Amino acid sequence: MNLGRENHPELRDAVRELCAQFDSAYWQKIDEQRAYPEAFVDALTKAGWMSALIPEEYGGSGLSLTEATVIMEEVSRSGGNAGSCHGQMYNMNTLLRHGSPEQKTKYLTKIASGELRLQAMGVTEPGAGPDTTKITTVAVRKGDRYVVNGQKVWTSRLQHSELMILLVRTTPLSEVRKKSDGMSIFLVDTKSKGLDVRPIRNMVNHETNSVFIDNLEIPAENLIGEEGKGFRYILDGLNAERILIAAECIGDGYWFVDKACSYSKERVVFDRPIAQNQGIQFPIAEAYMEIEAANLMRYKAAALFDSRNSCGAEANMAKHLAAKSSWEAANVCIQTHGGFGFAAEYDVERKFRESRLYLVAPISTNLILSYLAEHVLGLPRSF
Ligand SMILES: Cc1cc2nc3c(=O)[nH]c(=O)nc-3n(C[C@H](O)[C@H](O)[C@H](O)COP(=O)(O)OP(=O)(O)OC[C@H]3O[C@@H](n4cnc5c(N)ncnc54)[C@H](O)[C@@H]3O)c2cc1C
């Protein structure tokens, strides 16, 4: 079905055409082998979609975040998993908006050509999840370099990326006026000495790792923006991430609705297609309606981001509404499939697992609600 595909039809068609080369058997095999979809990410890169946000002068396509979200939505909607490659889209804004002209010249052309990947971002630590200001990974300047020590967790796609955006403390928490001051971001070569990367086996086929950092040396020229202002810079990246992930969830949501509709029309029980029963129809209709509503917030948030207006509330709401509606659609889809929903060959169980992630990462439900309560509704701060 073509529901929800009114915007950017040509872009959608081109991405769909590419995704069609990577069918359900491809994604099932990748999932079963817990492999990284190299061939898919390569194809997406060669076609220019992974460099969507890079300006044309550096060899990219110079598209907006809104258009980038359409690319990621179509990947999810094709039955694939956009989590394998969305990092480059949201990391890109950090570099584009806050990187120096020298950094852009050095890296962007190579990222656009696919020579380098910027897929990884190390923010979360074992002792500091969403409470980012408590990170304890520290960088100390020594001459023309910084020496970093600490630990990150859940750093995704690191083994399939040459570059990582790393958030560290450059001034201890006890010495800053505001707790969000004193953090800095660096562009890190992931093959550097001093990074011990240990994969975390997890519910989905998501390449993610614990990273032990022991005297990692980073050239001072790899500092992005000004020292001590990294938290502010990374917020732009986090808003982009939320909006992109909202679009992926919406792609998943439509995929679940499509699957539930087509399966229910074919599956005959008690001499009639199960789709004829309102007990089957209504939950699908409701899931569809919620996806449509979430989609409006996704476009609103993306438009605000593109016009450089503040979009924290909208990015959070878009991600929350989209993650909730895709998870609801996942439940409806698996229920509609009955026992076959559990069989890997139908793809539903895989997408079901994949869509569950987004109620937790990159930011969990409660943290979004508390952000809205405090920053939008003016309710008392709870932590
Ligand atoms: C597969 C995967 C990939 C990831 N990839 C990356 C990555 O590439 N880079 C990166 O930096 N991070 C990554 N993450 C980390 C992710 O962003 C965090 O897991 C997420 O933000 C939740 O933080 P936490 O795990 O520390 O949970 P916690 O903060 O420990 O939360 C646990 C639970 O408590 C709730 N909670 C916490 N505080 C409160 C409160 N005050 N009030 C009410 N409820 C509360 C939360 O909502 C949650 O339900 C990834 C995580 C996963 C699972």
The ligand as an ORCA input file, in Angstrom:
! r2SCAN-3c Opt
* xyz 0 1
  C      20.660     -1.402     21.207
  C      21.079     -0.093     21.826
  C      21.876      0.777     21.086
  C      22.335      1.962     21.669
  N      23.190      2.774     20.951
  C      23.791      3.831     21.563
  C      24.817      4.583     20.900
  O      25.160      4.324     19.736
  N      25.433      5.584     21.599
  C      25.100      5.906     22.876
  O      25.703      6.813     23.446
  N      24.104      5.217     23.528
  C      23.460      4.198     22.908
  N      22.466      3.472     23.567
  C      22.125      3.830     24.944
  C      20.708      4.376     25.106
  O      20.669      5.702     24.649
  C      20.309      4.227     26.589
  O      20.225      2.833     26.863
  C      18.992      4.907     26.884
  O      19.147      6.313     26.823
  C      18.475      4.536     28.273
  O      19.464      4.798     29.226
  P      19.901      3.668     30.271
  O      20.105      2.391     29.514
  O      21.047      4.194     31.058
  O      18.641      3.461     31.185
  P      18.393      4.036     32.648
  O      18.633      5.507     32.664
  O      19.117      3.202     33.626
  O      16.833      3.831     32.796
  C      16.236      2.605     33.213
  C      14.743      2.863     33.352
  O      14.506      3.802     34.390
  C      13.732      4.876     33.893
  N      14.153      6.110     34.593
  C      15.407      6.582     34.798
  N      15.369      7.730     35.479
  C      14.066      8.011     35.729
  C      13.366      9.065     36.367
  N      14.023     10.089     36.938
  N      12.016      9.010     36.426
  C      11.344      7.985     35.875
  N      11.941      6.960     35.234
  C      13.283      6.969     35.166
  C      14.003      4.931     32.393
  O      12.960      5.569     31.672
  C      14.107      3.455     32.083
  O      12.824      2.930     31.873
  C      21.952      2.303     22.985
  C      21.119      1.432     23.725
  C      20.693      0.243     23.159
  C      19.838     -0.684     23.987
*
